[in-house]
Amino acid sequence: MIDIHSHVLPLADDGSSDMQESLAMIRQSAESGVKILAVTPHANQKGRFENYYRENLKQQFRRLKAEVQAAGIPIRLVVGMEIYSSPDLEELLDNRLFVGLNCTDYYLVEFPFTADTGLIYHGIDMIFNAGGIPVIAHPERYTQIQKNPSILYDWIQEGVCTQVNKGSIFGGFGSGAKKTADYLYSHDLVTCVGSDAHGVESRTTDMSQLREYLLENYGQEYMRKITRDNPFLMLNNKDVPTHGRR
């Protein structure tokens, strides 16, 4: 499996609190069957997590990779960010202050949970204008998408990708997110899944339960598509096949 969303970079945000916890999270990910893990700290959260792709963040990532290699954990780490959408998003992208998943054109982006669809679409448009491909983080958690999840169909036809959190289908983010995640899975509106891991006890990197759920409810081909095939294409800057049905 490939996990494109995790907060395992120590002391970068509200995820891992130190290197020891980071290594425990990454080991847990590998043991659950993940072969490639994207390290995606929160970015561009003004006054909170103002991470940008500068030398200090690059050094933190290189150190984490070295520690994982020294610990003998059989997993490949790739760089990324969970970028918070802001009015100056396009300018910041043009100034190369963000990095795409594995340095590709695919940018993992999140929005305020109560944002209206117009605001979300504006953020999507800014990424396209900057030459990137938006990957909407956990769309099932946004109020407006919970009200009208079919709107993602049109966005996906335009080239948008979606990343659903592994915990949503199990009720980890409330009944609204669970119901919406079920709709997205059932209507092929999920490009890929991610752990969105923040720790070792809750919101973990363990993807095994989700894999079993997908196998039981949707079959091996679908499970592989959203846990391996699509994210592999994204991390290699290849086009993801258009998908979705109303």
CORJOPE-V627673 format. One record per backbone hydrogen bond with DSSP energy under -0.5 kcal/mol. CO is the residue of the C=O (numbers start at 0). NH is the residue of the N-H. E is the energy in kcal/mol with one decimal. If there is no record, write none. Layout:
BEGIN
CO/NH/E, CO/NH/E
END
This chain:
BEGIN
0/34/-3.1, 0/35/-1.3, 1/3/-0.6, 2/37/-3.1, 4/195/-2.3, 4/196/-0.8, 5/39/-2.4, 6/15/-1.9, 7/9/-0.6, 8/11/-1.5, 15/10/-2.3, 17/21/-2.2, 18/22/-2.6, 19/23/-1.9, 20/24/-2.6, 21/25/-2.5, 22/26/-2.5, 23/27/-2.2, 24/28/-2.0, 25/29/-2.3, 26/30/-2.5, 27/31/-1.1, 28/31/-0.5, 28/33/-2.0, 29/32/-1.4, 34/75/-2.5, 35/2/-2.6, 36/77/-2.1, 37/39/-0.8, 38/79/-1.1, 40/81/-2.5, 42/83/-2.4, 43/45/-1.1, 44/47/-2.3, 44/48/-0.8, 47/49/-0.5, 48/44/-2.0, 48/50/-1.5, 50/43/-0.8, 51/53/-2.7, 53/56/-0.5, 53/57/-2.2, 54/58/-2.6, 55/59/-1.8, 56/60/-2.1, 57/61/-2.4, 58/62/-2.4, 59/63/-2.1, 60/64/-2.4, 61/65/-2.1, 62/66/-2.4, 63/67/-2.4, 64/68/-2.3, 65/69/-2.4, 66/70/-1.9, 67/71/-0.5, 67/72/-1.9, 68/71/-1.1, 71/73/-0.5, 72/74/-2.1, 74/76/-0.5, 75/36/-2.8, 77/38/-3.0, 78/101/-3.5, 79/40/-0.5, 80/82/-0.8, 80/107/-0.5, 81/42/-2.3, 82/109/-2.8, 85/88/-2.1, 87/91/-2.5, 88/92/-2.4, 89/93/-2.5, 90/94/-1.8, 91/96/-2.3, 92/95/-1.8, 96/52/-2.9, 99/102/-2.3, 100/103/-1.1, 104/106/-0.7, 104/132/-3.4, 105/100/-3.1, 105/107/-0.5, 106/108/-0.6, 106/134/-2.8, 107/82/-2.8, 108/136/-2.8, 109/84/-2.5, 111/114/-2.1, 112/142/-2.8, 114/143/-0.6, 115/119/-1.9, 116/120/-2.7, 117/121/-2.0, 118/122/-2.0, 119/123/-2.3, 120/124/-2.6, 121/125/-2.1, 122/126/-1.7, 123/127/-2.2, 124/128/-2.7, 125/129/-1.4, 126/131/-2.7, 127/130/-1.9, 132/106/-2.5, 133/135/-0.5, 133/160/-2.6, 134/108/-2.6, 134/136/-0.5, 135/138/-0.6, 135/162/-2.5, 137/140/-1.9, 138/141/-1.6, 141/145/-2.3, 142/146/-1.7, 143/147/-1.5, 147/150/-1.7, 148/151/-1.7, 149/152/-1.6, 149/153/-0.6, 150/154/-1.4, 151/155/-2.8, 152/156/-2.0, 153/157/-1.0, 154/157/-0.6, 154/159/-2.1, 155/158/-1.5, 160/135/-2.8, 161/190/-0.7, 161/191/-1.8, 162/137/-2.0, 163/193/-2.0, 164/167/-1.1, 164/168/-0.5, 166/169/-0.8, 166/171/-2.4, 167/170/-1.8, 170/173/-1.4, 173/177/-2.0, 174/178/-2.7, 175/179/-2.2, 176/180/-2.7, 177/181/-2.1, 178/182/-1.8, 179/183/-2.6, 180/184/-2.6, 181/185/-2.5, 182/186/-1.7, 183/188/-3.0, 184/187/-1.5, 186/244/-2.3, 188/190/-0.6, 191/163/-2.1, 192/3/-0.7, 193/165/-2.4, 196/6/-2.1, 202/197/-2.8, 202/198/-1.4, 206/210/-2.1, 207/211/-2.2, 208/212/-2.2, 209/213/-2.9, 210/214/-2.3, 211/215/-2.3, 212/216/-2.3, 213/217/-2.9, 213/218/-1.1, 214/218/-0.8, 218/222/-2.1, 219/223/-2.7, 220/224/-1.9, 221/225/-2.0, 222/226/-1.6, 223/227/-1.9, 223/228/-2.7, 224/229/-2.9, 225/192/-1.6, 226/1/-3.0, 227/231/-2.0, 228/232/-2.0, 229/233/-2.3, 230/234/-2.6, 231/235/-0.9, 232/235/-0.5, 232/237/-3.1, 233/236/-1.8
END
